[in-house]
């Protein structure tokens, strides 16, 4: 079983009503957990570039991209952490992970034709 945990801060949510901020933080932490599951199933696409002038690194940039479909995830917990953060944990059965990877490889093969 894969597990993933996501976090979100309440006070930075874009709403003036505190109760609505809490609900938005819960939703954001759940999406962060889904992102983490997606990274575990499909990996990350990384783009990096460095600029060197006079043998000194003058610029270093990294970009990460995660893309995929997750289904069958089970909500394990939604927990407040401290006064200003929510933590959401999801789990994904290994059989579902295998199905997702097979589906993904089929799509990759179809694109190559």
C-alpha positions in Angstrom: 0.0 0.0 0.0 1.3 3.5 -0.9 0.5 6.3 1.5 0.9 10.0 0.9 0.4 13.0 3.2 -0.4 16.5 2.1 -0.3 19.8 4.1 -1.9 23.2 3.8 -1.8 26.3 6.0 -5.1 27.8 7.1 -4.2 31.5 7.4 -2.9 31.8 3.8 -6.2 30.6 2.3 -7.9 33.3 0.2 -11.0 34.0 2.2 -11.9 36.4 5.1 -14.1 33.9 7.0 -12.0 31.7 9.2 -14.4 28.7 8.9 -14.1 28.9 5.1 -10.3 29.2 5.3 -10.3 26.0 7.3 -12.4 24.2 4.7 -10.2 25.5 1.9 -7.1 24.3 3.8 -8.6 20.8 4.2 -9.2 20.7 0.4 -5.7 22.0 -0.4 -4.1 19.4 1.9 -6.1 16.7 0.2 -5.0 17.9 -3.2 -1.4 18.0 -2.0 -1.7 14.4 -0.8 -3.1 13.4 -4.3 -0.1 15.2 -5.8 2.2 13.1 -3.6 0.5 9.9 -4.6 0.8 10.9 -8.3 4.6 11.4 -7.8 4.9 8.0 -6.3 3.0 6.2 -9.1 4.3 8.1 -12.1 7.4 9.9 -11.0 8.3 13.6 -11.7 9.4 15.2 -14.9 12.2 17.6 -14.1 13.6 20.4 -16.2 16.8 22.0 -15.0 19.2 24.5 -16.4 22.4 26.1 -15.2 24.3 29.1 -16.5 28.0 29.3 -15.9 30.1 32.4 -16.6 33.8 32.5 -15.8 33.6 29.1 -14.2 31.0 30.4 -11.7 27.4 29.3 -11.6 25.3 32.5 -12.2 21.9 30.9 -12.6 20.4 27.6 -11.5 16.7 26.8 -12.2 14.6 23.7 -11.6 11.1 23.0 -12.6 9.1 19.9 -11.7 6.0 18.6 -13.3 3.7 15.8 -12.1 0.9 14.4 -14.3 -1.3 11.4 -14.0 -4.6 9.9 -13.0 -5.3 8.5 -9.6 -8.4 6.5 -8.7 -9.3 4.3 -5.8 -7.4 6.3 -3.2 -8.7 5.9 0.3 -8.9 8.8 2.8 -7.0 7.7 5.9 -7.2 10.9 7.9 -7.7 14.6 8.0 -5.9 16.1 11.1 -5.2 19.6 12.4 -1.5 20.1 13.0 -0.9 22.9 15.4 -3.2 25.9 15.2 -2.7 26.8 11.5 -2.2 23.6 9.4 -4.2 20.6 8.2 -2.7 17.3 7.2 -4.5 14.8 5.0 -3.3 11.2 4.5 -4.4 9.0 1.6 -3.6 5.4 0.8 -3.6 3.5 -2.5 -3.7 -0.3 -2.8 -0.8 -1.9 -4.7 -3.2 -3.6 -7.1 -4.6 -0.2 -8.1 -1.0 1.2 -8.5 -0.2 -1.7 -10.8 -3.4 -1.0 -12.8 -2.6 2.7 -13.1 1.0 1.9 -14.3 -0.3 -0.6 -16.9 -2.8 2.0 -18.1 -0.1 4.6 -18.3 2.3 2.4 -20.3 -0.5 1.6 -22.7 -1.0 5.3 -23.3 2.7 5.9 -23.8 2.9 3.1 -26.3 -0.1 4.4 -28.2 1.4 7.9 -28.5 4.6 6.4 -30.0 2.7 4.8 -32.9 
